[in-house]
């Protein structure tokens, strides 16, 4: 996977209009899939995972 195809939790949160802590809460409660981690232990999201999060947010509003 090319690095440009991955997004950090901060980038994802900004794009969907929430704070990163909200995504972490959704993961911990099982509402969304847990993100994969990179070599540093940081959450990374692919385009597909990002689209899944967008779909989830759309069900909320």
Secondary structure, 3 states (H helix, E strand, C coil): CCHHHCEEHHHHHHHHCCCHHHHHHHHHHCCCCCCEECCCCCEEECHHHHHHHHHHHHHHC
